């Protein structure tokens, strides 16, 4: 009977070792939970992006406002009765204070 109790105790200890300390134990389960959470977060971000793209596609298919906005921003188009003005920033004045000094060799 003592041998049976000792064998059972050793078996329980080995099983506990495998659960808590082995590579397939609790640490692996925690790592998998983190990986699942990260993937769900990425999926949520991509679903939101897909919703935005689907809304943009609907706007482009149904309304002229979205097409006109795209033509103006991407292609630089203007309407018939509009005048296009392009504002060019002024260049800073060039300075000549950094002229190199020359030394004459004689």
C-alpha positions as CSV (number, residue, x, y, z in Angstrom):
1,X,0.0,0.0,0.0
2,X,2.9,2.4,0.7
3,X,4.3,1.8,-2.8
4,X,0.9,2.6,-4.3
5,X,0.7,5.9,-2.4
6,X,4.3,6.8,-3.3
7,X,3.6,6.0,-7.0
8,X,0.5,8.2,-7.0
9,X,2.4,11.0,-5.3
10,X,5.2,10.8,-7.9
11,X,2.6,10.8,-10.7
12,X,0.8,13.9,-9.3
13,X,4.1,15.7,-8.9
14,X,5.1,14.9,-12.5
15,X,1.7,16.0,-13.8
16,X,2.0,19.3,-11.9
17,X,5.4,19.8,-13.3
18,X,4.1,19.3,-16.8
19,X,1.2,21.7,-16.2
20,X,3.2,24.5,-14.6
21,X,6.7,24.3,-15.9
22,X,6.8,22.6,-19.3
23,X,6.7,24.4,-22.6
24,X,3.1,23.1,-23.3
25,X,1.7,24.2,-19.9
26,X,0.4,27.4,-18.4
27,X,2.9,29.7,-20.1
28,X,1.9,28.5,-23.5
29,X,-1.7,29.1,-22.7
30,X,-1.0,32.6,-21.6
31,X,1.1,33.3,-24.7
32,X,-1.8,32.0,-26.9
33,X,-4.3,34.2,-25.0
34,X,-2.1,37.3,-25.8
35,X,-1.8,36.2,-29.4
36,X,-5.6,35.9,-29.7
37,X,-6.1,39.3,-28.1
38,X,-3.6,40.9,-30.5
39,X,-5.2,39.3,-33.5
40,X,-8.7,40.4,-32.4
41,X,-7.4,44.0,-32.1
42,X,-5.9,43.8,-35.6
43,X,-9.2,42.3,-36.9
44,X,-11.2,45.2,-35.3
45,X,-8.9,47.8,-36.9
46,X,-9.2,46.1,-40.3
47,X,-13.0,45.8,-40.0
48,X,-13.2,49.6,-39.3
49,X,-11.0,50.3,-42.3
50,X,-13.2,48.0,-44.5
51,X,-16.3,49.9,-43.3
52,X,-14.8,53.2,-44.2
53,X,-13.8,51.9,-47.6
54,X,-17.2,50.5,-48.2
55,X,-18.8,53.8,-47.3
56,X,-16.4,55.6,-49.7
57,X,-17.3,53.1,-52.5
58,X,-21.1,53.7,-51.9
59,X,-20.5,57.5,-52.1
60,X,-18.6,57.1,-55.3
61,X,-21.2,54.9,-56.8
62,X,-24.3,56.9,-55.8
63,X,-23.3,60.6,-55.5
64,X,-21.7,63.1,-57.7
65,X,-20.3,65.1,-54.7
66,X,-17.8,62.4,-53.9
67,X,-16.7,62.1,-57.6
68,X,-16.3,65.9,-57.8
69,X,-14.3,66.0,-54.6
70,X,-12.0,63.2,-55.9
71,X,-11.5,65.0,-59.2
72,X,-10.7,68.3,-57.4
73,X,-8.2,66.9,-54.9
74,X,-6.5,64.1,-56.9
75,X,-6.6,65.5,-60.4
76,X,-6.7,69.2,-59.8
77,X,-9.8,69.7,-61.9
78,X,-12.0,72.9,-61.6
79,X,-15.6,73.6,-62.6
80,X,-16.5,75.7,-65.7
81,X,-17.1,79.0,-63.9
82,X,-14.2,78.8,-61.5
83,X,-10.8,80.3,-61.6
84,X,-7.8,78.4,-60.4
85,X,-5.2,80.2,-58.3
86,X,-2.0,78.6,-57.3
87,X,-0.1,80.2,-54.4
88,X,3.6,79.7,-54.5
89,X,5.5,80.5,-51.3
90,X,8.2,83.1,-51.6
91,X,11.8,82.1,-51.5
92,X,14.0,83.4,-48.7
93,X,16.5,86.1,-49.8
94,X,19.9,84.7,-50.7
95,X,22.7,86.0,-48.5
96,X,26.2,86.7,-49.8
97,X,27.9,87.0,-46.4
98,X,29.5,83.6,-46.7
99,X,31.8,84.4,-49.6
100,X,35.1,82.5,-49.4
101,X,38.2,84.4,-48.8
102,X,41.0,83.9,-51.3
103,X,44.7,84.0,-50.5
104,X,47.1,84.9,-53.2
105,X,50.1,82.7,-53.6
106,X,53.2,84.6,-54.8
